[in-house]
């Protein structure tokens, strides 16, 4: 990249971070709606990928391969779909498709997109993993109002901002 282009890219990046930092935090209702939209969209993506995996499984079982690999293929399909849907979209676009549709953005305290490790920890380990392992108790603490900010955002120093709509 030429020095002039690099300078403009840096100016635009800084302006976007300033804009995000100045926007208000998203309210609980919108955040919950974003999570519901994400789960539904993720399941749609996963079900489409599972159809492809099933076709491959049928062909490989007909050739005499082990059924163990069928379960492994489904696990890999789930993991890859989750990584790309939640981790990559949050890292590079500031939020998942559900959050983007609702005008939300995940940001650090500086207003930047979180790094990949933070995105994977936030979305997959803490948000969905901890929620599932606690049988839904951890998310209910946030929904019920006992916690003002979700645990995963407090631990990782992230926040969800409303970047579109009324201030």
N, C-alpha and C positions, 0 to 999 in steps of 0.2 A: 504494500500500500504506500502510495506517495505521501510525503510529509504533510502536504496540504489536506489530503483526504483523511489522514490519520488525526489531524488536528480537529477537523469538523466532526469526525466520529466521536472523539472525546468530548467535544462541546455538547453534542446531542445526547450522549450517554449521561453526562452530568445534569443536563436540563431534565431528562426523564427521571433521574433519581431525585432531584429537587421537587419535581411535581408529585411523585409518589410519596415522599416524606411528608409533604404538606397536606396531603389528603386525610380525611378522617378515617378512623378505624371502622371496619365493617361491623354492623350490628349482628347480634346472635341469630336472628331469624334469617338474614341473608346468608350467613355462614352455614347454617344448617341446611338451607335450601341448596347451596352449592355442594355440600357433601352428599346430599341425596341425589342430585343431578350427576355427580361424579360416580357414585356407586352404580346408578342405572346405565350410564354411558360405558363405564368399565365392563359391566356384565354383558352389554351388547357387543363390545369389541372382543371380549373373551369368548363369548358364544360363537362368534364368527370364526375365530381362530380354532376353536374346538371342533367345528365342523370339518375344517381342513385336516386337523390332526386325526379325527375319526376316519376320514377317507384313507389316510396314509396307514393307520392302524389296521384297517380291514385288509388292505393290500398286503401288508407285512405279515399278518396272522395267516393269511391264505398261503403265504410262502413258508410258513412254519416257524416264525420267530416266537420268542417267549412273550407271554402276556405281561410280564413285569415291565417290559419296555413301553407298553401301552400306558400304564400308569405314570411312568417316568415322563413320557411325552406330554401328558396332560399337565403335570407339575411344571415342566419347562415352559409350556405354552402360557400357563397362569403367571409364572414368574416374569417372563419376558414382557407379557402384556402389562402387568402391574408396573414394572420398571419404566417402560416407555410412557404409559399413560400418566402415571403419577410423578415419577422422578424427572424424566426428560422434559415434559411439558412445563413443569414448575420451574426447572432450572433455566430453560431457554426462553420461555414465554411469560414467566411471572405467575403462572397458575395453570391449573388443569383446564380442560375444555369447559367443565361445569362452572368453574370460577370465572373464566373469561366471559361466558355467556351472561353471567350476572354482574359483570363489571367489577370483579374483585381481583386483587393482586396480592400475592405473597411477597413480602419484602423484609429486608433486614432493617436495623435501626437507621442505617444510612440511606435507605430507599432503594437499594440495589436488589437484584434477584439473588437468592441464596445460592451457595455453591452446590455442586452435585451431591456431596456427602450429606449436607444439611437437608437437601430435598428428599433424599432417600430415607434418612432417619425420620424426618418430619412426617412424610406421607405414609410410608410403609411400615416402619417399625413402631413409632409412637402412636400415630393417629389410628391406624387400622389394627396393627398387631397388639398394642396395649389395650385397645378397645375390645378386641375379641378375647384376649386372655383374661380380662377382668369381667367377662360376661356382660359388657356394656356398662359397668358401674362408673368407670372413669369418664366416658362421654356424658353420662347422666348427671355427674357432678357439675359439668359445665352448663348443660341444658337447663338444669333446675335453678341455676343462679348461685349455687354455693361457691363456684369458682368464677372469677371475673374474666379470666383469660385461660384458654386451654393449656394443659400441662405441657404439651409438645411445643407450643409457642413460647412459654416461659423458659423452658430448659434450653431451647435452641436460639433464643433471641430473635425470633421472627414475629411478624404480625401480618394480619390480613387487612389491606386497605381497600376502601371503596374508591375506585379511580374513575368511574362513570356515574352519572346521576346527580341528584341534588346534594349540595353540601350540607 
